[in-house]
Amino acid sequence: MARPPGQGFERLPLVDLLKAVAAQLIVLHHLAFYGPMSDHVAEWVPQLMEGLARHGRLAVQVFLVVGGYLAARQLAPQGRLQLSQSPLRVVGDRYLRLALPYGAALALVIACSALVRPWLDHDSVPDAAQVGEVLIHLLLLQDLVGVEALSAGVWYVAIDFQLFVGLLFLLWTAARLEHRLPASMPIAAWLVLAVTLASLLVFNRDPDWDVAAPYFFGSYGLGVLAAWLPSAALRGRVRALAALLAVGVILALLLEFRSRIALAALIAGALALAGSLSVQRAGLAAAMTGWLSRISYSLFLVHFGVCLVVNAVFTEFLPTSPEVQAAGLLVAWGASLAAAALLHHWVERPCMALLRRPVLRAESRAG
């Protein structure tokens, strides 16, 4: 979801567009799913609310594929691991890149929940947080140990971290193997392909795995391979790799059709076709897309707390007519964007700059 620390490549228009649109769909999905404003609006436009509540979560697949795509471009742009720091340092930076804004947003959600709890009796309001629960959330372990989430979507932050670490381990393993078994094609591509197919064919079909990376690596791995397919390092093996991947996806969908996997495959295909093309963009639409993309992680983190407060205000102090409550949904959406912009400016961007400094020094010494 969020671009990892240390990435300095150019803006990619398709990636920006995907992140911008998917982030808005996630906010609308949570507004429709959690209520109570949506409960009143559903009386007016039931199909719209039901569609957002049921299918809006598919936008997560966009973030999974894009996350894999960007991680591959950061860690191994040509299919081979390229690091200016130790792997452990990269893992630590990734954790801090995710956890520092996440911690700030979690504090906001806890405060918002405490604020509305006395006068908003609804299932969407989390219970009062205990110190141990907060610590487990900050360690990104809540789903693995069965602790109830304090905010909507926090499961994804933990999964994103697991996937990144898993990919880094595969790349490190491939690098060790290539020292012993020289190959004309990066071994990492075959390892990622194998784990991706294992996820699509086995783990993603078992809901008991949906708290851990193997369940989601199918979509993430599609993004990784999409970043590598246009690479010159694959040379004549591209067709074989693409064919095996396509057969695996088709077989996975024949065994059990999952719209989330079909969407992930389409997104990965679009990214692979776009390759590393960078297009000069201009105009208001391009500027807005880029801005929405940049704040997408902050928006994902902060919107639930904001929506809780707006839900409480509109349902407790204003008429519950569908028209008024629909206006409340728009206010919650707009307020979430404003809060995300503030979180990005005051927390996320400074954290990125702070984490980037050691990388720049290392690159300067290496140069």
C-alpha positions in Angstrom: 0.0 0.0 0.0 2.6 2.5 1.1 5.8 3.0 -0.9 8.7 1.5 1.0 11.5 3.6 2.3 14.4 4.0 -0.1 12.4 4.1 -3.3 13.6 6.9 -5.4 12.2 6.0 -8.8 9.9 8.2 -10.9 6.1 8.5 -10.4 4.2 5.8 -12.3 0.9 7.2 -13.6 -0.9 3.8 -13.6 0.3 3.0 -10.1 -0.8 6.5 -8.9 -4.2 6.0 -10.5 -4.7 2.5 -9.0 -3.8 3.7 -5.5 -5.9 6.8 -5.7 -9.0 5.0 -6.8 -8.6 2.0 -4.5 -8.1 4.1 -1.4 -11.3 6.0 -2.1 -13.2 2.7 -2.6 -11.9 1.4 0.8 -13.2 4.5 2.6 -16.6 4.1 0.9 -16.6 0.4 1.6 -16.1 1.1 5.3 -18.6 3.9 5.4 -21.2 1.5 3.8 -20.2 -1.5 5.9 -20.0 -0.1 9.4 -22.8 2.5 9.7 -24.9 3.7 11.3 -25.3 6.5 8.7 -25.3 3.9 6.0 -28.1 2.0 7.7 -30.4 5.1 7.0 -29.0 5.7 3.5 -29.6 2.1 2.6 -33.4 2.9 2.8 -32.9 5.3 0.0 -30.3 3.6 -2.2 -30.1 0.0 -1.0 -28.3 -1.5 -4.0 -25.5 1.1 -3.8 -24.9 0.6 -0.1 -25.0 -3.2 -0.5 -22.7 -3.1 -3.4 -20.1 -1.0 -1.6 -20.4 -3.1 1.6 -20.1 -6.4 -0.3 -17.7 -5.6 -3.1 -15.8 -2.5 -2.0 -13.3 -4.7 -0.2 -12.0 -6.0 -3.5 -10.0 -2.8 -3.7 -7.6 -4.4 -1.2 -6.4 -6.6 -4.2 -5.2 -3.5 -5.9 -3.0 -2.6 -2.9 -1.7 -6.2 -2.7 -0.7 -6.3 -6.3 0.7 -2.7 -6.3 2.5 -3.5 -3.1 4.3 -6.4 -4.6 5.1 -4.4 -7.8 6.7 -1.6 -5.8 8.5 -3.9 -3.4 10.1 -5.7 -6.4 11.2 -2.4 -8.0 12.7 -1.4 -4.7 14.5 -4.6 -3.7 15.3 -6.3 -7.0 14.5 -4.1 -10.0 16.2 -6.6 -12.4 15.1 -9.7 -10.5 18.2 -9.9 -8.3 18.5 -8.5 -4.8 20.1 -5.1 -4.7 20.6 -3.5 -1.3 22.7 -0.7 0.0 21.9 -1.8 3.6 21.8 -5.1 5.5 18.5 -7.1 5.1 17.8 -6.6 8.8 18.1 -2.9 8.4 15.7 -3.0 5.5 13.2 -4.9 7.5 13.6 -2.5 10.4 13.1 0.5 8.1 10.0 -1.1 6.5 8.5 -1.7 10.0 9.1 1.9 11.0 7.8 3.2 7.7 4.6 1.4 8.4 4.4 1.5 12.1 5.1 5.2 12.9 2.1 6.6 11.0 0.1 3.6 12.0 0.8 4.3 15.7 -0.3 7.9 15.3 -3.5 6.9 13.6 -4.1 4.1 16.2 -3.9 6.8 18.9 -6.4 8.9 17.0 -8.8 5.9 16.6 -8.6 5.1 20.4 -9.3 8.8 21.2 -12.3 9.0 18.8 -13.7 5.7 20.1 -13.5 7.0 23.7 -15.2 10.2 22.6 -18.2 8.7 20.9 -18.6 5.6 23.0 -20.9 7.3 25.7 -23.4 8.5 23.1 -23.1 6.2 20.1 -24.4 2.6 20.8 -23.3 0.7 17.7 -21.3 -2.4 16.9 -18.8 -0.3 14.8 -17.5 1.4 18.0 -14.5 -0.6 19.3 -14.3 -1.5 23.0 -12.0 0.4 25.2 -8.4 -0.5 24.4 -6.2 -2.2 27.0 -2.4 -1.5 27.1 -1.6 -5.1 26.1 -3.9 -4.9 23.1 -2.3 -1.6 22.0 1.2 -3.1 22.3 0.1 -6.2 20.3 -1.2 -3.9 17.6 2.0 -1.9 17.5 3.9 -5.2 17.0 1.5 -6.0 14.1 0.5 -9.3 15.8 -3.2 -8.8 16.6 -4.6 -11.3 14.1 -2.0 -13.9 14.7 -2.7 -14.0 18.4 -6.5 -13.5 18.1 -6.8 -10.0 19.5 -9.8 -8.0 18.2 -8.8 -5.2 15.9 -9.0 -1.6 17.3 -9.6 -0.1 13.9 -10.9 -1.2 10.5 -8.2 -2.3 8.0 -5.4 -2.6 10.5 -5.0 -6.3 9.5 -3.6 -5.1 6.1 -0.7 -3.3 7.7 0.4 -6.5 9.4 -0.1 -8.5 6.2 1.9 -5.9 4.2 4.8 -6.2 6.6 4.7 -10.0 6.5 4.6 -10.0 2.7 7.5 -7.6 2.4 9.6 -9.6 4.8 8.7 -12.8 3.0 9.7 -11.4 -0.4 13.0 -10.2 1.0 13.7 -13.7 2.4 13.0 -15.2 -1.0 15.3 -12.7 -2.7 18.0 -13.3 -0.2 17.7 -17.1 -0.6 17.9 -16.7 -4.4 21.0 -14.6 -4.1 22.7 -17.3 -2.0 21.7 -20.0 -4.5 23.0 -18.0 -7.4 26.4 -17.9 -5.9 26.5 -21.7 -6.0 24.3 -22.3 -9.0 25.0 -19.7 -11.6 22.0 -19.2 -13.9 21.2 -17.1 -16.9 17.9 -16.1 -15.4 17.4 -14.8 -11.8 16.5 -17.7 -9.5 14.3 -15.3 -7.6 11.7 -15.3 -10.4 11.3 -19.1 -10.1 11.0 -18.9 -6.3 8.4 -16.2 -6.4 6.5 -18.0 -9.1 6.5 -21.2 -7.0 5.3 -19.4 -3.8 2.7 -17.4 -5.8 1.2 -20.6 -7.3 1.2 -22.3 -3.9 -0.8 -19.4 -2.5 -3.2 -19.3 -5.5 -3.8 -23.1 -5.5 -3.7 -24.0 -1.9 -3.4 -21.3 0.8 -5.8 -18.7 -0.7 -8.5 -21.4 -0.8 -8.3 -22.1 2.9 -9.9 -19.3 5.1 -7.9 -20.4 8.1 -4.8 -18.9 6.5 -6.4 -15.4 6.1 -4.4 -14.0 9.0 -1.0 -14.7 7.4 1.1 -13.9 4.4 0.7 -17.2 2.5 -3.0 -16.5 2.0 -2.3 -13.2 0.2 1.0 -13.9 -1.5 -0.8 -15.0 -4.7 -1.9 -11.4 -5.4 1.3 -9.9 -4.0 3.5 -12.3 -6.1 1.5 -11.4 -9.2 2.6 -7.8 -8.6 6.2 -8.8 -8.1 6.3 -10.8 -11.3 4.5 -8.0 -13.2 7.5 -5.8 -12.3 10.0 -8.3 -13.5 8.4 -9.5 -16.8 9.5 -6.4 -18.8 13.0 -6.8 -17.4 15.9 -7.5 -19.8 17.4 -9.8 -17.2 14.7 -12.4 -18.0 15.6 -12.3 -21.7 14.2 -15.3 -23.6 12.6 -16.8 -20.4 9.8 -14.3 -20.2 7.4 -16.3 -22.3 7.9 -19.4 -20.3 7.5 -17.6 -17.0 4.4 -15.7 -18.2 2.9 -18.9 -19.6 3.4 -20.8 -16.4 1.9 -18.0 -14.4 -1.1 -17.7 -16.7 -1.7 -21.4 -16.5 -1.5 -21.3 -12.7 -4.0 -18.4 -12.5 -6.4 -20.2 -14.8 -6.1 -23.4 -12.9 -6.6 -21.6 -9.6 -9.8 -20.0 -10.9 -11.1 -23.3 -12.3 -10.5 -25.0 -9.0 -12.4 -22.3 -7.2 -13.4 -19.0 -8.9 -12.5 -16.1 -6.7 -13.3 -12.6 -8.0 -10.4 -11.2 -5.9 -7.9 -13.4 -7.7 -9.4 -12.6 -11.1 -9.1 -8.9 -10.3 -5.5 -9.2 -9.0 -4.5 -11.0 -12.3 -6.1 -8.2 -14.4 -4.3 -5.5 -12.4 -0.9 -7.4 -12.6 -1.4 -7.8 -16.4 -2.0 -4.1 -16.8 1.1 -3.3 -14.7 3.2 -5.7 -16.7 2.1 -4.2 -20.0 2.8 -0.7 -18.7 6.3 -1.9 -17.7 8.5 0.8 -16.4 7.1 3.4 -18.7 7.1 6.9 -17.1 4.8 9.4 -18.7 5.0 13.2 -18.2 1.7 14.3 -16.8 0.2 17.7 -16.5 -3.1 19.2 -15.6 -5.4 19.3 -12.6 -6.5 15.6 -13.0 -2.9 14.4 -13.0 -2.1 16.6 -10.0 -5.1 15.3 -8.0 -4.3 11.7 -8.9 -0.8 12.1 -7.7 -1.9 13.8 -4.4 -4.5 11.1 -3.7 -1.9 8.4 -4.4 0.6 10.0 -2.0 -1.8 10.3 0.9 -3.4 6.8 0.2 -1.6 5.1 3.1 -2.5 7.9 5.6 -6.1 7.8 4.3 -6.2 4.1 4.9 -5.0 4.6 8.4 -6.9 7.6 9.6 -10.4 7.4 8.0 -12.0 5.0 10.5 -11.6 7.3 13.5 -12.9 10.3 11.5 -15.9 8.3 10.2 -16.7 7.2 13.8 -17.0 10.9 14.9 -19.0 12.0 11.9 -21.3 9.0 12.3 -21.9 9.9 15.9 -22.6 13.6 15.1 -25.0 13.0 12.2 -27.0 10.1 13.8 -27.2 11.6 17.3 -27.8 15.3 16.6 -29.2 15.6 13.1 -32.3 14.1 11.4 -32.0 10.5 10.4 -33.6 11.0 7.0 -31.7 9.3 4.2 -30.9 12.6 2.5 -29.3 14.1 5.7 -27.4 10.9 6.4 -26.1 10.7 2.8 -24.7 14.2 3.3 -23.1 12.8 6.4 -21.3 10.1 4.3 -19.9 12.8 2.0 -18.8 14.9 5.0 -17.1 11.8 6.5 -15.4 11.1 3.2 -14.2 14.7 2.8 -13.1 14.9 6.5 -11.1 11.7 6.1 -9.2 13.2 3.1 -8.4 16.3 5.1 -7.2 14.2 8.1 -5.1 12.0 5.8 -3.5 15.1 4.3 -2.5 16.3 7.8 -1.2 12.9 8.8 0.8 12.6 5.6 2.2 16.1 6.0 3.0 16.0 9.7 3.8 12.3 10.3 4.2 10.1 7.3 6.4 12.4 5.1 8.8 13.4 8.0 9.2 9.7 8.8 10.0 8.9 5.2 12.6 11.6 5.1 14.1 10.5 8.4 14.4 6.9 7.2 15.7 7.9 3.8 18.8 9.7 5.2 20.9 6.6 6.1 20.1 5.2 2.6 21.3 8.3 0.9 24.5 8.3 3.0 25.1 4.6 2.1 24.5 5.2 -1.6 26.8 8.2 -1.5 29.6 6.2 0.1 29.0 3.4 -2.4 29.2 5.8 -5.3 
